[in-house]
Amino acid sequence: MTVSSKASVIVVGGGTMGLASAWALARAGIPVTVLEQFGHVHDRGSHSGFTRIIRQAYHEGANYVPLVQRADRLWRDLSERNRVELLIRTGLVEIGPPSDPEFMNSIAACDSHGVAYERLDAAETRRRWPFEVPDEWVACFTPSGGYLRVGPCFDALRDEAIAAGARFVYDVRVAAIGSTTAGPVVIDHGENRWSADAVVVTAGAWLPMVLPELLPGRLTRLRRVLTWWKPAPELIDELATLPVWATFDPRGFFYGFPWSSEGITGLKLARHTTREVDPSDVPVDPDEVDRSVHPHDLEPLRRFVAERFPAAVGELVDHRVCMYTTTPSWDFVIDRSPADPRVIIAGGFSGHGFKFAPAIGELVRDLVLRPNSVPPAEFALTRQAAT
């Protein structure tokens, strides 16, 4: 049986960016229907793990700083309206050798946009925090850093979207998106058809399946393991007062959070990117992801902890597996489809996108509402196609 549902905008994918897009569109008075293949706050995509870092020290590019500053303001406003704490301001310390260009980019981004920071030598870094820092390394501490609580953030975005008229439909997996003269048509795997004036595709790791003609072979899906550890009991009080942290280590970009009970009680840490050949860099199918944890997942973390962060040595408490979907440059893609400008694509956010969500929602909203508007140049499809 074919079901027809008319809406001004259909959002395909109700994860982080789908929620944010629906939130921004609905609050602008646009009727929105969100189609999500799983449920609200699930562990199959890119937002599992309960917490996400927010930072204004941005080695990925100084151009991201105004966008994260806008998102920071929106998260705080959302928190105040919903009377729930969404952003925990712990500060952020980044540590690494001054010869590391990415680390220096992070400090340069602070300088470019007036982000307050302290630059510390190795001795002062070791005095303040329980990291074993080589004498030639330095640290950059930004008080504006912290973390976002994923579940409460999702709930606040959804609740405000629903209050503004958005509709969420779960357990709907989209098979294809077509076009007619009247508007785009979304077809699910049950062959139901959903028509709309515009469609926003925020399908995360499933984006290449929904729109296979979009950047073919240019979107990489990677498996990433998040871990929680239980260090020695006498160290927990100190570890609970840590800022969020990241290290530009020769073996990869490692990061973590203070000891807490956000979702899982423990000390959360993970490796964001690698700088050596590693099994975790093999592309995966999001429907066939191995969600178990293996020795090769833990070995780099154990090595890092033993050498750089001995206070974290302890028993593995739990783990989660999330998906990264990345472009060749690791920049986001936010643009109109060249096949049909009524179809808006927002993808490639994995690894550093969550913090930007409400600001990304506003960018998507503007592309829908302003037919002559153009996306920021760094997020254009043509840039990734040429990379």
VENSULWO-V222533 format. One record per helix or strand. SS is the DSSP state (~ for helix, > for strand). FROM is the first residue (numbers start at 1). LEN is the number of residues. If there is no record, write none. Layout:
ss from len
SS FROM LEN
SS FROM LEN
This chain:
ss from len
> 4 9
~ 16 12
> 32 5
> 51 4
~ 62 21
> 87 2
> 92 6
~ 101 13
> 118 4
~ 122 7
> 137 6
> 146 4
~ 150 14
> 167 4
> 174 6
> 184 5
> 193 9
~ 204 7
> 220 12
~ 233 8
> 244 6
> 252 5
> 260 1
> 266 9
~ 279 3
~ 295 14
~ 310 3
> 314 13
> 333 4
> 343 5
~ 354 16
~ 377 3
~ 381 6
